[in-house]
Amino acid sequence: MKVFGTAAAKIILFGEHAVVYGHPAIAVPVSTIRAAASVDLSHPSHSTRLQVFAQDVDRWVSLDESQEDGLSASIRRAISLLGFEPSGMAAAIHSDIPLASGLGSGAALTAALVRAVTLANSQYMSNETLNAIVYETERIHHGTPSGIDNTVIVYEKPIYFRRGHDLEPIRSAAPLMLLIGDTGISAPTKESVADVRRLYEDHPLEIESVLNQIGQIAEMSRALIESGDLLQLGRNMTDNHHLLQELTVSSHSLDRLVNAALAAGALGAKLSGGGRGGNMIALVEPTTKRAVSDSLLDAGAVRVIQTTVT
């Protein structure tokens, strides 16, 4: 018997980096791209390898302790937390989510696999328990993650998130049409988070001011989403991008895509996630969607992903 588990990607609208320091953030699922895992226990083998077909990667991942890469370590951790012996597991992961690009690929891969393994063993797992497991594996990838990636991916709904507080779902009064422009440059979040930490330690007053402003924008933007004020929401996105530039987490590639989106008529644009590479997002309208998408590709985006948040 073969069973399956899936999980969506995610994108951060507001609050990246500041969320690590206790400020609010807003994130939404990107249901148009997903990770899926299959587990087959009817043909057990002695292999401890897991086939991974992910966007930009196609390789075997060993579950042996000798392999130290983040993906195999997170999978071992997830299976260990389930109390499941992987030696007889025939499993595969298929993902459309680019790796190390701010779309939550690691959390989605783990959530999909844990769901599949749980079903294969005829077990029930609440979203709360799954969220805790995925968070534990996120620590392998990111060191001190905020918890926002695993939360929005597991619950697959737009959320207002503040570390140490209960998650709060958000309902948008108007559809948010987003274009995600992928630079094609891998940029591990762990590294940019560590760099911001060092910047904060060297210039605490200046960086605290920037983080506070990012948090205030996130707070204001929640009300704008719930009231449907897309014009001001777009302006907030662009303001947020400028603050992230001050944290040194943007890049020439990201700035070029943000500027291209704005010039083509986007309501707002900003980098999303850890920065230095990965993705940016643009808020568009039906009348500008095509022009902004074409402009992003002309400016160097390797792919443009569309999602609508309702």
C-alpha positions as CSV (number, residue, x, y, z in Angstrom):
1,M,0.0,0.0,0.0
2,K,1.3,3.4,-1.0
3,V,0.2,6.5,0.8
4,F,0.9,10.2,0.2
5,G,1.4,13.4,2.1
6,T,1.6,17.0,0.7
7,A,2.5,20.5,1.9
8,A,2.4,23.9,0.2
9,A,5.2,26.4,-0.1
10,K,5.0,29.7,1.8
11,I,6.0,33.3,1.3
12,I,6.5,36.0,3.9
13,L,4.6,39.2,3.1
14,F,6.0,41.3,6.0
15,G,8.3,41.0,8.9
16,E,11.2,38.8,7.9
17,H,14.3,39.1,10.1
18,A,12.4,41.4,12.6
19,V,10.2,38.4,13.5
20,V,13.4,36.7,15.0
21,Y,13.5,39.6,17.5
22,G,9.9,39.3,18.7
23,H,8.2,41.6,16.1
24,P,5.1,40.5,14.2
25,A,5.2,39.0,10.7
26,I,2.7,38.0,8.1
27,A,3.0,34.9,5.9
28,V,0.8,33.2,3.4
29,P,0.8,29.7,1.8
30,V,1.7,29.4,-1.9
31,S,-0.6,26.5,-2.8
32,T,0.3,26.6,-6.5
33,I,3.7,24.9,-5.7
34,R,3.9,21.9,-3.4
35,A,6.0,19.1,-1.9
36,A,4.6,15.6,-2.0
37,A,5.9,12.5,-0.3
38,S,5.0,8.8,-1.0
39,V,5.7,5.9,1.4
40,D,5.3,2.3,0.4
41,L,5.5,-0.3,3.2
42,S,4.2,-3.2,1.2
43,H,7.6,-3.9,-0.4
44,P,10.1,-3.5,2.4
45,S,13.8,-3.3,1.7
46,H,17.0,-3.0,3.7
47,S,17.8,0.3,2.1
48,T,18.1,3.5,4.2
49,R,18.1,5.8,1.2
50,L,15.3,8.1,0.3
51,Q,14.8,9.3,-3.3
52,V,14.4,13.0,-3.5
53,F,13.1,14.7,-6.7
54,A,13.0,18.4,-5.8
55,Q,13.1,21.6,-7.9
56,D,16.8,22.1,-8.8
57,V,17.9,18.9,-7.2
58,D,17.5,15.1,-8.1
59,R,19.5,12.9,-5.8
60,W,19.5,10.1,-3.3
61,V,19.5,11.2,0.4
62,S,21.0,8.7,2.8
63,L,19.3,8.3,6.2
64,D,22.6,7.0,7.5
65,E,24.1,9.0,10.4
66,S,27.3,9.5,8.3
67,Q,25.6,11.9,5.9
68,E,25.6,15.4,7.4
69,D,23.7,17.5,4.9
70,G,20.7,19.4,6.2
71,L,18.0,17.6,4.3
72,S,19.0,14.1,5.4
73,A,19.5,15.3,9.0
74,S,16.1,16.9,9.1
75,I,14.5,13.8,7.7
76,R,16.3,11.6,10.3
77,R,15.1,14.0,13.0
78,A,11.5,13.9,11.8
79,I,11.4,10.1,11.7
80,S,13.1,9.8,15.1
81,L,10.5,12.1,16.6
82,L,7.8,9.8,15.1
83,G,9.5,6.8,16.7
84,F,9.6,5.0,13.3
85,E,12.4,2.8,12.0
86,P,13.3,3.9,8.5
87,S,15.3,0.8,7.4
88,G,12.4,-0.8,5.6
89,M,10.9,2.3,4.1
90,A,10.5,2.8,0.4
91,A,9.8,6.5,0.0
92,A,10.2,9.3,-2.4
93,I,9.7,13.1,-2.2
94,H,8.7,15.2,-5.2
95,S,8.8,18.9,-4.9
96,D,8.1,21.9,-7.2
97,I,9.5,24.3,-4.5
98,P,13.0,25.8,-5.3
99,L,15.4,25.0,-2.5
100,A,17.1,27.7,-0.3
101,S,14.9,30.5,-1.9
102,G,12.7,31.7,1.0
103,L,9.7,29.5,0.0
104,G,9.9,27.1,2.9
105,S,11.2,24.1,0.9
106,G,12.7,22.4,3.9
107,A,9.6,22.7,6.1
108,A,7.3,21.6,3.2
109,L,9.5,18.6,2.4
110,T,9.5,17.6,6.1
111,A,5.7,18.2,6.6
112,A,4.9,16.1,3.5
113,L,7.1,13.2,4.5
114,V,5.9,13.1,8.1
115,R,2.2,13.1,6.9
116,A,3.0,10.2,4.6
117,V,4.9,8.2,7.2
118,T,2.1,8.8,9.8
119,L,-0.6,7.6,7.3
120,A,1.5,4.6,6.4
121,N,1.6,3.5,10.0
122,S,-2.1,4.1,10.4
123,Q,-1.5,6.9,13.0
124,Y,-3.2,10.2,13.5
125,M,-1.3,13.4,14.0
126,S,-2.7,16.8,14.9
127,N,-1.5,19.9,13.2
128,E,-0.1,21.0,16.5
129,T,2.1,18.0,16.8
130,L,3.2,18.1,13.2
131,N,4.1,21.8,13.6
132,A,6.3,21.0,16.6
133,I,8.1,18.2,14.6
134,V,8.7,20.4,11.6
135,Y,9.9,23.2,13.8
136,E,12.5,20.8,15.3
137,T,13.8,20.0,11.8
138,E,13.8,23.7,10.9
139,R,16.4,24.3,13.7
140,I,18.8,22.1,11.8
141,H,18.5,24.3,8.7
142,H,18.3,27.7,10.3
143,G,19.7,27.6,13.8
144,T,17.2,29.8,15.6
145,P,14.2,29.9,13.3
146,S,11.2,32.1,14.1
147,G,8.7,29.3,13.6
148,I,6.8,31.2,10.9
149,D,7.7,28.8,8.1
150,N,6.6,25.6,9.7
151,T,3.4,27.2,11.1
152,V,2.1,28.7,7.8
153,I,3.0,25.5,5.9
154,V,1.4,23.1,8.4
155,Y,-1.8,25.0,8.8
156,E,-1.8,26.2,5.1
157,K,-3.5,29.5,5.8
158,P,-2.5,33.2,5.9
159,I,-1.3,34.0,9.4
160,Y,-0.2,36.8,11.6
161,F,2.6,35.5,13.7
162,R,4.5,36.7,16.7
163,R,7.0,34.5,18.4
164,G,5.7,33.1,21.7
165,H,2.1,34.0,20.9
166,D,-0.7,31.9,19.5
167,L,-1.0,32.1,15.7
168,E,-3.8,34.3,14.4
169,P,-5.4,33.5,11.0
170,I,-6.0,36.5,8.7
171,R,-8.8,36.8,6.2
172,S,-8.3,39.2,3.3
173,A,-11.1,41.5,2.3
174,A,-9.8,41.5,-1.3
175,P,-7.8,38.9,-3.1
176,L,-4.1,39.4,-3.0
177,M,-2.6,38.6,-6.4
178,L,1.1,38.0,-5.9
179,L,3.9,37.3,-8.4
180,I,7.0,35.7,-7.0
181,G,10.2,36.4,-8.9
182,D,12.9,33.8,-8.3
183,T,16.5,35.1,-8.7
184,G,17.7,31.5,-9.1
185,I,20.4,32.3,-6.5
186,S,20.4,30.0,-3.4
187,A,20.8,31.9,-0.2
188,P,20.5,29.9,3.0
189,T,18.4,31.8,5.6
190,K,20.7,30.7,8.4
191,E,23.6,32.8,7.0
192,S,21.6,36.0,6.5
193,V,20.0,35.7,10.0
194,A,23.5,35.3,11.5
195,D,24.7,38.4,9.6
196,V,21.8,40.5,10.9
197,R,22.6,39.3,14.4
198,R,26.2,40.5,14.1
199,L,25.0,43.8,12.6
200,Y,22.6,44.2,15.6
201,E,25.4,43.5,18.0
202,D,27.7,46.0,16.4
203,H,25.0,48.8,15.9
204,P,22.3,48.0,18.4
205,L,20.5,51.4,18.4
206,E,20.4,51.8,14.6
207,I,19.3,48.2,13.9
208,E,16.8,48.2,16.7
209,S,15.2,51.2,15.1
210,V,15.0,49.4,11.7
211,L,13.5,46.3,13.3
212,N,10.9,48.3,15.1
213,Q,9.9,50.0,11.8
214,I,9.6,46.6,10.1
215,G,7.4,45.4,12.9
216,Q,5.2,48.5,12.7
217,I,4.7,48.0,9.0
218,A,3.7,44.4,9.6
219,E,1.2,45.5,12.3
220,M,-0.3,48.1,10.0
221,S,-0.4,45.8,7.0
222,R,-2.6,43.3,8.9
223,A,-5.3,45.9,9.2
224,L,-4.9,46.8,5.5
225,I,-5.3,43.2,4.4
226,E,-8.4,42.8,6.5
227,S,-9.9,46.1,5.1
228,G,-8.8,45.5,1.5
229,D,-6.7,48.6,1.1
230,L,-4.4,47.2,-1.6
231,L,-2.9,50.6,-2.6
232,Q,-1.5,51.3,0.9
233,L,-0.5,47.7,1.3
234,G,1.6,47.9,-1.8
235,R,3.3,51.0,-0.5
236,N,4.0,49.2,2.7
237,M,5.7,46.4,0.8
238,T,8.1,48.8,-0.9
239,D,8.8,50.6,2.4
240,N,9.6,47.2,4.0
241,H,12.0,46.4,1.2
242,H,13.9,49.7,1.8
243,L,14.3,48.7,5.5
244,L,15.5,45.3,4.6
245,Q,18.2,47.0,2.4
246,E,19.3,48.8,5.5
247,L,19.8,45.4,7.1
248,T,22.1,44.5,4.2
249,V,20.0,41.4,3.2
250,S,19.0,42.6,-0.2
251,S,21.2,42.1,-3.3
252,H,21.7,43.6,-6.8
253,S,19.5,40.8,-8.3
254,L,16.7,41.4,-5.8
255,D,16.8,45.1,-6.2
256,R,16.7,44.8,-9.9
257,L,13.6,42.6,-9.8
258,V,11.9,44.9,-7.3
259,N,12.6,48.0,-9.4
260,A,11.4,46.2,-12.6
261,A,8.1,45.2,-11.0
262,L,7.4,48.7,-9.7
263,A,8.3,50.2,-13.1
264,A,5.9,47.8,-14.8
265,G,3.0,48.8,-12.6
266,A,3.1,46.6,-9.5
267,L,1.4,48.2,-6.4
268,G,4.4,47.3,-4.3
269,A,7.4,44.9,-4.3
270,K,9.9,43.6,-1.8
271,L,12.3,40.8,-1.2
272,S,10.8,37.9,0.8
273,G,12.6,35.6,3.2
274,G,16.2,35.6,4.2
275,G,17.4,37.7,1.3
276,R,20.7,37.9,-0.5
277,G,19.1,35.8,-3.2
278,G,16.0,33.6,-3.3
279,N,12.7,35.4,-4.1
280,M,11.0,38.8,-4.2
281,I,7.3,39.4,-4.4
282,A,5.1,41.9,-6.2
283,L,1.5,42.8,-5.5
284,V,-0.3,43.2,-8.8
285,E,-3.7,43.7,-10.3
286,P,-5.3,41.7,-13.1
287,T,-4.6,44.5,-15.5
288,T,-0.9,44.6,-14.7
289,K,-0.1,41.0,-13.9
290,R,1.2,40.1,-17.4
291,A,3.3,43.2,-17.8
292,V,4.9,42.8,-14.4
293,S,5.6,39.1,-15.0
294,D,7.2,39.8,-18.4
295,S,9.2,42.6,-16.8
296,L,10.5,40.3,-14.1
297,L,11.6,37.7,-16.6
298,D,13.3,40.4,-18.7
299,A,15.1,41.6,-15.6
300,G,16.6,38.2,-14.9
301,A,14.1,36.1,-12.9
302,V,14.5,32.4,-13.7
303,R,10.9,31.8,-13.0
304,V,7.8,33.7,-12.0
305,I,5.2,32.0,-9.8
306,Q,1.7,33.3,-9.4
307,T,-0.5,32.8,-6.4
308,T,-3.7,34.5,-5.1
309,V,-4.4,34.8,-1.4
310,T,-8.1,35.0,-0.4
